[in-house]
Amino acid sequence: MALFYVTGRSLLPVWVSASVYGLASSFVVFFKWGVLTNFFISLFIFVYFVLLWSKRVIGEGISGSHNAFMVDCFKFGFALFIFREVIFFFGVF
């Protein structure tokens, strides 16, 4: 038995990164030509793929695919995220 659970191959990270690229390039288009429609389309696509990815992770957790080690890793990763945001806040202000 493995110590952790590794999901199968998925194109969702590729699609999310492509949508982030589209979101960033739509900012450039907005600042250059003032067209805002590309931003909303890119934002919709980004939110759609993030929700799909979240649905898959939550479904794996509900089905029991994540053991106690993976749950601890998720909690530790989230705690590091919160800590990073607090440090960033104090660094800016």
C-alpha positions in Angstrom: 0.0 0.0 0.0 1.3 3.4 -0.9 1.7 6.2 1.6 -0.1 8.6 -0.5 -2.6 8.8 -3.4 -1.6 10.0 -6.8 -4.4 10.7 -9.2 -4.3 9.6 -12.8 -3.3 11.9 -15.6 -5.5 14.9 -16.1 -5.5 17.8 -18.5 -7.2 20.1 -16.0 -3.9 21.7 -14.8 -3.0 22.5 -18.4 -6.4 24.0 -19.1 -6.3 26.1 -15.9 -2.8 27.4 -16.8 -4.0 28.2 -20.3 -7.0 30.1 -19.0 -4.7 32.0 -16.6 -2.6 33.0 -19.6 -5.8 34.0 -21.4 -6.8 36.1 -18.4 -3.5 37.9 -18.3 -3.5 38.5 -22.0 -7.0 39.9 -21.8 -5.7 42.4 -19.3 -3.2 43.6 -21.9 -5.9 43.8 -24.5 -8.1 45.8 -22.1 -5.3 48.3 -21.3 -4.3 48.7 -24.9 -7.6 48.9 -26.7 -10.3 49.0 -23.9 -12.0 45.8 -24.9 -13.5 44.1 -21.8 -15.3 41.2 -23.4 -12.2 39.0 -23.6 -11.7 39.5 -19.9 -15.1 38.2 -19.0 -14.8 35.3 -21.3 -11.4 34.4 -19.9 -12.7 34.8 -16.4 -15.6 32.5 -17.1 -13.4 29.8 -18.6 -10.9 30.1 -15.6 -13.7 29.7 -13.0 -15.2 26.8 -15.0 -12.0 24.8 -15.1 -11.2 25.6 -11.4 -14.6 24.3 -10.4 -14.2 21.2 -12.4 -10.8 20.5 -10.8 -12.2 21.2 -7.3 -15.1 18.9 -8.0 -12.7 16.1 -9.0 -10.6 16.6 -5.8 -13.7 16.7 -3.6 -15.1 13.6 -5.3 -11.8 11.7 -4.7 -11.9 12.7 -1.0 -15.5 11.7 -0.5 -15.0 8.3 -2.3 -12.2 7.5 0.2 -9.3 7.8 -2.2 -7.3 10.1 0.2 -5.8 8.4 3.2 -4.8 10.1 6.5 -1.4 11.1 5.1 -3.0 12.9 2.2 -5.5 14.7 4.4 -2.6 15.8 6.6 -0.8 17.1 3.5 -3.8 19.0 2.4 -4.2 20.6 5.8 -0.5 21.5 6.0 -0.6 23.0 2.5 -3.6 25.1 3.4 -1.9 26.2 6.6 1.2 27.2 4.6 -1.0 29.2 2.2 -2.6 31.1 5.1 0.8 31.8 6.6 2.1 33.1 3.3 -0.8 35.4 2.9 -0.4 36.8 6.4 3.3 37.4 5.8 2.5 39.0 2.5 0.0 41.3 4.2 2.5 42.4 6.8 5.2 42.8 4.2 3.0 45.2 2.1 1.5 47.1 5.1 
